[in-house]
Amino acid sequence: MSWALKLFFCALNLIFISSRDFYVCADKVSVVELTSSWTLRNQNGSITASALKIPISVYSALRTTYGDVLQSKNDVDLRWMSYDNWTFTRHFNVNQEEMANVNAINLTLHGIDTVATVRLNNITIGNTKNMFRRYDFDVFRYLKQENILEIEILSPVWVAQAIAHTDLEWGLKAPPECPPASYRGECHRNMLRKMQMSFGSEVGPAVPSMGIWKAVTLEYYEVAILHYVDIAVEPNTTHWNMDVHAFFNTPLTHDFYGNITLFAPDLLEENPYEVGLTVISYQSPKVKFMVPVPKESVKLWWPNGYGEANLYPIFVSATCWATSEAPQLRAKTVSQQLVKIGFRTVELVEDLEEGQGRTFYFKVNDVPIFAKGAIYLPSHILPENYDDADNLEHILRSARDANMNLIRVWGGGLYESKSFYDIADKYGLMVWQDMAFTGATYPVVDAFLESIRVETSQNAKYLASHPSLVLFVTNDEIELYLVSNKASFGTEEQYKRLENEYKQLFLGTIKPELNIISRNSFDPRPGPMISTPSKGVEENRKDLPLDLQSINYGDVHFWGEDLDALNPDIYPRARFISEYGFQSLPAIISWNQTMLENDSLVELIKHRQHDLNGMEPMLNLIERYIPFRPSDWEYKIDDLIYFSQLMQAMAAKTATDLFRSQRVNYRTMGAIYWHLNDVWVAPTWSSIDYYGNYKLLYYWSKEFFSPLAIIALYDASNRRINITMIRDEYKEYSDARKYVETINVYFWDKLLARKTLTRDEVLELNSVQQRSVPLDDIIATPFTVNNSFLEFSLYDAKANLLVSTFFLPSNMKSIEGITDPKITVEISWRYCNEDALSLKRRIAYSLLVRVHAPALFVFIQIVHPQIKKYKLSHNGFIQAEPIKVVHLDYEHSSECMTIENENIKVQTMNQYLLAEAEKKAKMSAINARRRRRRRKVEL
């Protein structure tokens, strides 16, 4: 076995290394994680905690004593923690013999939240001021056999206030100073390079965390460490070229030597690929080299729905030493990185169209992609919990299963973990990465800019090799903030200052730093784009635009809370809609997990409602279509949960259907809703709540994002239904398919269609077809818009139903003839995996849902004290056939727990419409009696 191959196997732990081969592993850089045995104390020593394990924050460390910050109103009740200073301490020993074999030892802080002083053996060795960057301290000369490491973290609230009030002169203030009162937040979030939503946001609590949110390590090495490997790929006629950039960290003040080896066992016939001896500059410690891969060895990486997301492991090993002489045998000269890459090209197409601006769409492997997805929030408000493997897997697998192909990582959150991007790579989820700046201006002072330069460079190199990464956007809604609030900044001079500082930060500082992952001869990915919403990449090369929400350029964010969200005409026919959404309440099962014994659910909902307009937009939308008085919501929480989720789903479907219907000639090519997941249980715009339970929006999104889709939208001005048929699919060969389009007309009181219209259609790959039908051609006597509803379907040539959508021709409050469906749910099949090796039991049921008349929007909930999270195959559906099978899945930690029929709660809109009709009938009878009495009196 060759030396290089032994090194490869050693690093991957694939074989046992015998004593005679030990030298192969003995010269690796040693990394020691200081994970356990930490202690914590506050500034005056009155509060302490011990036996802590990182990653951890003050809130997590004190959870057992003072409560969970996400329970009840603890976001406010535990705020005192963020007003104190806290010190994390760790005692550790160092092997003196091991120190004798190295020239350098780094103490590496991979993530400190946020402003801290670092002391080793009572000597201050450095400070941290940016939670998004790695800090490396050379501690060789400070280490003893027994050591004490202290990380004193200052209150982020008081530090931010001090910077705003003391360190910055009045003329340099960066607005806004404080969040809206409804956020119950803290001021001056933009003074710190900290997760911006931790000071409060419309979607989460103010939890100004302090802690060690990533690893703390000691790195023993000789001269340099290989920290990042960025592999960009470019095809030519015969090969894919892997353009490899290897980035090093070194304390040296002179150039050094390196020998780079690359292993690609699935791609190269001869492994390893030897770069050879290289002199590496200490000023820019980077090695570049190109590795050709025959095209026949490669399967492409595709977005979800267009093909397989094929990945290939690449292992890079670097041996570095200081002089031209070979390193000593046991010197720690070898460091390695393992990355997985995908072979794909990606473009952002912004072609000029005469009189209509520019297109704006992604093209992957030369195939235009309609982007379907949602905006991702951090999986937890406490940064140390952002990398929970089960949680990430659940959220991103759910996105894949809902036919999404793009996730936008929100600028109010984090640069996510390696696990996040690995899962996105695996599931073919393209990632639009906002950088961690949102909705504010930022102080442009030298130290702040320098910190941001390092933050940008480190995170760009960290993310660059992931095939899922298709776009960097340097901020979220800051251009929109500047333009929208221009009048509030005072003088024109002040606005110009803020505009110039904006350009200095994002165009003059961040954008150039992102060039570190670009290439001279080709673009691994488009962009960066400067802001969202924007006029795109090409137009942003000009001055700051005032018409950021132009429908003819770039991307738009749509918010119309005071409008009728089920009216397709309110939505912009824009190029790309990167944010739109509607609020709802999570399920009662999730509220029950976040409440304490004496909590009032109504008061908790009010406390956690952060929308500037409170409950009003949600209640107004419900009142438009459902017989529900907004003033009654406090007494009818169960109904409000159902109604809010239903209207959220209906509104999102209307918007998304409109956006997808506009894809003809690439007019609209993206629909990304706000937002996928939650950081707490609250009224929010999410489709998956904090505990991982699905709202109706999630179930509906599986259908309105379906690759094969049929859409029916009402054109009120012409009394026509616009029908759109979409086939988002790619194959390497032509594949036109025949479909049968079917329109079924139902009465509200009768099962099965009473009228059927059919038509043959042919859809090519990745295509769209449209036609318009007069409503009166479909709904004619004895049908009316009030006594009937429609179903639009596509069948294959063998009469198999492929996809369908229902269309309500009237407002629900105007429906006539609806009756009691006499709905029942019966458990027909049960399964439990009782594998003793499994940590959890997976329990599955088949539920038979039976009706005697059409059931409008069947809402199923599982109510059981031991079930915290469950998944249904369908929910919120219209049932027009006698029997429908719904599959139920949930997990339990220890037993194959069963449910009974009484644990299944079912609601339909029928019951509410009938109750309202009965109420109206009673009122009508009362009024009739009153009229008769008046007539008698008059006679």
Protein Blocks (a to p, Z undefined) as FASTA:
>chain_A
ZZklmmmmmmnopaccdfklmmmmmmgccddddfbhpacddfkopaccehiacdddfklm
mmmmnopfkgcjllmmmmmmmmpccdddddddddfklmmmpcbdcdddfbdcfbdcddee
hiafbdcfbfkbccdddfklmpcfbdcdddddddfklmmmmmmmmmpcfklpccdfbdcf
klopaehklmpccdfklnopfkbccddddddfbdcdddddfkbccfbdcddddddfkbcc
dddddddddfbfbdcddddddddfklpmbdcddebjcdddfklgcddddddddfklpccd
ddehiaccddddddddddddfblbdcdfklcfbccdddddddddddddddddehiapadd
ddeehiacdddddddddfbfblklmmgmklmmmmmmmmmmnopabdcddfklccddfklm
mmmmmnopacddddfbehiacdddfklmmmmmmmmmmmmmmmmmpmklmbdcfbghklmm
mmmmmmmnopaklmmmmmmmmmmmmmmmmmmmmmmmgcfkbcfbgcjdfbdcdebjklmm
mccdfblmbckgcjdddddfkbcfkbmklpccdfbdcbdcddddddfklmmmmpcfklcf
klmmmmmmmbfnlmmlmmmmmmmmpccdfklmmmmmmlmmmmmmmmmmmmmmmmmmmmmm
mmgghlagcdcdddfbdcbdcddfbfbdfkopacfklmmmmmmmgfbacdddddfknopa
cdddddddddfbdcddddddddddddfkbgcifbdcdddddddehiaddddddfklmmgc
fbdfklgccddddddfkopafbdcdddfbdfklpghiacehiacddfbdcddfbfkbmbd
cdddddddddfbdcehiadddddfklmbdcdfbehiacfbfbdcdddddddfkbccdddf
klpccddfklmmmmmmmmmmmmmmmmmmmmmmmmmmmZZ
